[in-house]
Amino acid sequence: MNIWGKLLGSTGGYALGGPLGALLGVIAGHAIDKIKNKKLPEQMVVKQIGFTIGVIALSAKMAKADGKVTREEILSFKRQVTIPKKEINNLGKIWNLAKKSTAGYEIYASQLAKLFEPKSQVLEQLIFVLYNIAMSDGKITIEEMSYLENVSNIFGFNENDFNRIRYHYEENMSDPYKTLGVEPHTNIREIKNKWIKMSKEIHPDKLLASGVPKEFINKNTKKLQDINNAWEKIKKQKNNSNFLQS
């Protein structure tokens, strides 16, 4: 069963609880806590549902951050997620409820932060979705940047982390050191270890095991490619430098 089926009839809306569970409950009603998913542990299903509802809620709030929701922002969200045609209306209902809700985005972000490890790649993946929505009309407004910074802070990322993430999603990736969050003078062994750590954390299998539904992974493999390309560039530069100095 895909994540959309789980959302609307398979598991833990009440187990999820909080503002995200309440948002889901408005759509799914009392049926959501009656059927248990037999293939996945309940805790994992709750994480998947929490991630999905959180992405929808924060994306809707992101699109509304500058006062208006554009067609480009909605299309950006749809491009990043695999959505069966028969589920588009249901997703739209959740999106509209989140967009119109008087609850601030902070409460959704705070609940998500409690479901996953601080500064985890799962949470960074969510910021990736939000960044793409903010940039869909060609620029990020002051209000949108403030939104992204606040969500990032709630997720446990410090200023340096946020600058690295910001560079990754806003620039042309010409500096491989910024992509990996290291300095040019950093020892090659340390850089390699950082690359290995990042590539493992962002690997689709690891994200899936951490609670990111496959519907959100299939279209978001670019970051892994960027990380691998950055390491190849640095390795080549370091090797050439060592050759010239020998």
C-alpha positions as CSV (number, residue, x, y, z in Angstrom):
1,M,0.0,0.0,0.0
2,N,1.3,3.5,-0.9
3,I,1.6,6.4,1.5
4,W,-1.7,7.9,0.3
5,G,-3.6,4.8,1.1
6,K,-2.1,4.7,4.5
7,L,-3.1,8.3,5.1
8,L,-6.7,7.8,4.3
9,G,-7.5,4.5,5.8
10,S,-4.7,2.4,7.1
11,T,-3.2,3.6,10.3
12,G,-2.3,5.9,13.2
13,G,-3.9,9.3,12.8
14,Y,-4.5,9.2,16.5
15,A,-1.2,7.5,17.2
16,L,0.4,10.4,15.4
17,G,-1.5,12.9,17.5
18,G,-0.8,16.6,17.9
19,P,-1.5,19.2,15.2
20,L,-0.5,16.9,12.4
21,G,-2.8,14.1,13.6
22,A,-5.6,16.6,14.0
23,L,-5.1,17.9,10.4
24,L,-5.2,14.3,9.1
25,G,-8.2,13.5,11.3
26,V,-10.3,16.2,9.6
27,I,-9.9,14.4,6.3
28,A,-9.8,10.7,7.3
29,G,-12.2,10.7,10.2
30,H,-12.4,7.9,12.8
31,A,-11.5,5.2,10.3
32,I,-7.8,6.0,10.4
33,D,-7.1,4.2,13.7
34,K,-9.0,1.0,12.9
35,I,-6.7,-0.8,10.4
36,K,-3.1,-1.6,11.2
37,N,-0.5,-1.9,8.5
38,K,0.9,-5.5,8.6
39,K,4.1,-5.0,6.6
40,L,5.7,-2.2,8.6
41,P,6.1,-1.6,12.3
42,E,3.5,0.9,13.6
43,Q,6.3,3.4,14.7
44,M,7.6,3.5,11.1
45,V,4.2,4.0,9.6
46,V,3.6,6.8,12.0
47,K,6.8,8.4,11.0
48,Q,5.9,8.1,7.3
49,I,2.5,9.6,7.9
50,G,4.0,12.3,10.0
51,F,6.5,13.2,7.4
52,T,3.9,13.2,4.6
53,I,1.4,15.3,6.5
54,G,4.2,17.6,7.6
55,V,5.5,18.1,4.1
56,I,2.0,19.0,2.9
57,A,1.3,21.3,5.8
58,L,4.7,23.1,5.7
59,S,4.6,23.3,1.9
60,A,1.1,24.9,2.0
61,K,2.3,27.4,4.6
62,M,5.5,28.0,2.6
63,A,3.5,28.8,-0.4
64,K,1.4,31.2,1.6
65,A,4.4,32.8,3.4
66,D,4.6,35.8,1.1
67,G,0.8,36.4,1.2
68,K,-0.1,34.6,-2.0
69,V,0.0,31.1,-3.4
70,T,1.1,30.9,-7.1
71,R,0.5,28.2,-9.7
72,E,4.3,27.7,-9.9
73,E,4.5,26.9,-6.2
74,I,1.7,24.3,-6.4
75,L,3.4,22.7,-9.5
76,S,6.7,22.7,-7.7
77,F,5.3,20.6,-4.9
78,K,3.6,18.2,-7.4
79,R,6.9,17.8,-9.3
80,Q,8.7,16.7,-6.1
81,V,6.2,14.0,-5.1
82,T,4.9,10.9,-6.8
83,I,1.1,11.3,-6.5
84,P,-1.4,8.9,-8.1
85,K,-4.1,10.7,-10.1
86,K,-6.8,9.3,-7.9
87,E,-5.3,10.8,-4.8
88,I,-4.7,14.3,-6.1
89,N,-8.1,15.5,-4.7
90,N,-7.4,14.1,-1.3
91,L,-4.0,15.7,-1.2
92,G,-5.6,19.0,-2.3
93,K,-8.0,18.9,0.6
94,I,-5.2,18.5,3.1
95,W,-3.2,21.3,1.4
96,N,-6.1,23.7,1.5
97,L,-6.9,22.9,5.2
98,A,-3.3,23.5,6.1
99,K,-3.1,26.7,4.0
100,K,-6.3,28.1,5.7
101,S,-5.5,26.9,9.2
102,T,-5.0,29.5,11.8
103,A,-2.3,27.4,13.4
104,G,1.2,28.6,12.7
105,Y,3.8,26.6,10.8
106,E,5.9,26.4,13.9
107,I,3.7,23.8,15.6
108,Y,3.9,21.5,12.6
109,A,7.6,21.9,12.3
110,S,8.0,21.3,16.1
111,Q,6.1,18.1,15.9
112,L,8.1,16.8,13.0
113,A,11.3,17.7,14.8
114,K,10.3,15.3,17.6
115,L,9.6,12.4,15.2
116,F,13.1,12.4,13.8
117,E,16.7,12.9,15.0
118,P,17.8,16.6,15.1
119,K,19.6,17.8,12.0
120,S,18.8,14.4,10.3
121,Q,18.9,14.0,6.5
122,V,15.1,13.3,6.7
123,L,14.5,16.8,8.0
124,E,17.0,18.3,5.5
125,Q,15.1,16.5,2.7
126,L,11.9,18.3,3.9
127,I,13.8,21.6,3.7
128,F,14.8,20.7,0.2
129,V,11.1,20.5,-0.8
130,L,10.4,23.8,0.9
131,Y,13.3,25.5,-0.8
132,N,12.2,24.4,-4.2
133,I,8.7,25.8,-3.6
134,A,10.1,29.1,-2.5
135,M,12.3,29.3,-5.6
136,S,9.7,28.2,-8.0
137,D,8.8,31.7,-9.1
138,G,12.5,32.6,-9.6
139,K,13.3,34.4,-6.3
140,I,13.0,34.0,-2.6
141,T,11.2,36.8,-0.7
142,I,12.3,38.1,2.7
143,E,9.2,36.4,4.2
144,E,10.1,33.1,2.6
145,M,13.7,33.2,3.7
146,S,12.6,34.0,7.3
147,Y,10.2,31.0,7.1
148,L,13.0,28.7,5.9
149,E,15.4,29.9,8.6
150,N,12.9,29.4,11.3
151,V,12.0,25.9,10.2
152,S,15.6,25.0,9.9
153,N,16.3,26.3,13.4
154,I,13.3,24.3,14.8
155,F,14.8,21.2,13.1
156,G,18.0,21.7,15.0
157,F,20.2,23.1,12.2
158,N,22.6,25.9,13.3
159,E,23.6,29.0,11.2
160,N,26.5,27.2,9.5
161,D,24.2,24.2,8.6
162,F,21.6,26.5,7.2
163,N,24.2,28.4,5.0
164,R,25.4,25.0,3.7
165,I,21.9,24.0,2.9
166,R,21.1,27.4,1.4
167,Y,24.1,27.2,-0.9
168,H,23.2,23.7,-2.0
169,Y,19.8,24.8,-3.2
170,E,20.4,28.3,-4.4
171,E,23.8,28.3,-6.2
172,N,25.1,26.5,-9.2
173,M,27.1,24.1,-7.2
174,S,30.4,25.3,-8.7
175,D,32.2,25.1,-5.3
176,P,32.5,21.4,-4.3
177,Y,33.9,22.3,-0.8
178,K,30.7,24.3,0.0
179,T,28.6,21.4,-1.2
180,L,30.2,19.1,1.3
181,G,30.4,21.8,4.0
182,V,34.2,21.7,4.3
183,E,37.1,24.2,3.9
184,P,39.6,23.9,1.0
185,H,42.5,23.4,3.5
186,T,40.7,20.5,5.2
187,N,42.7,17.2,5.1
188,I,41.7,14.9,2.2
189,R,41.0,12.1,4.6
190,E,38.5,14.2,6.6
191,I,36.8,15.3,3.4
192,K,36.5,11.7,2.3
193,N,34.9,10.8,5.6
194,K,32.5,13.7,5.4
195,W,31.5,12.6,1.8
196,I,31.0,9.0,2.9
197,K,28.9,10.1,5.9
198,M,26.7,12.5,3.8
199,S,26.3,10.0,0.9
200,K,25.2,7.3,3.3
201,E,22.7,9.5,5.1
202,I,21.1,10.8,1.8
203,H,21.0,7.4,0.1
204,P,17.5,6.5,-0.9
205,D,17.6,3.2,1.1
206,K,18.7,5.1,4.3
207,L,16.0,7.7,3.8
208,L,13.4,5.0,3.3
209,A,14.5,3.2,6.5
210,S,14.4,6.5,8.4
211,G,10.8,7.1,7.6
212,V,10.7,9.0,4.3
213,P,8.0,7.4,2.1
214,K,9.2,6.3,-1.3
215,E,6.8,8.7,-3.0
216,F,9.1,11.5,-1.7
217,I,12.4,9.8,-2.6
218,N,11.9,8.8,-6.2
219,K,12.1,12.3,-7.5
220,N,14.8,13.7,-5.2
221,T,18.0,11.9,-6.0
222,K,19.8,15.1,-7.3
223,K,21.4,15.9,-3.9
224,L,23.2,12.5,-3.8
225,Q,24.5,13.1,-7.3
226,D,25.7,16.6,-6.3
227,I,27.5,15.1,-3.2
228,N,29.2,12.4,-5.3
229,N,30.2,14.9,-8.0
230,A,31.7,17.3,-5.4
231,W,33.9,14.5,-3.9
232,E,35.1,13.6,-7.4
233,K,36.1,17.2,-8.1
234,I,37.9,17.6,-4.8
235,K,39.7,14.3,-5.2
236,K,40.9,15.3,-8.6
237,Q,42.0,18.8,-7.4
238,K,43.9,17.3,-4.4
239,N,45.6,14.7,-6.6
240,N,46.7,17.3,-9.1
241,S,48.0,19.5,-6.3
242,N,50.0,16.7,-4.8
243,F,51.5,15.9,-8.2
244,L,52.6,19.5,-8.8
245,Q,54.2,19.6,-5.3
246,S,56.1,16.4,-5.7
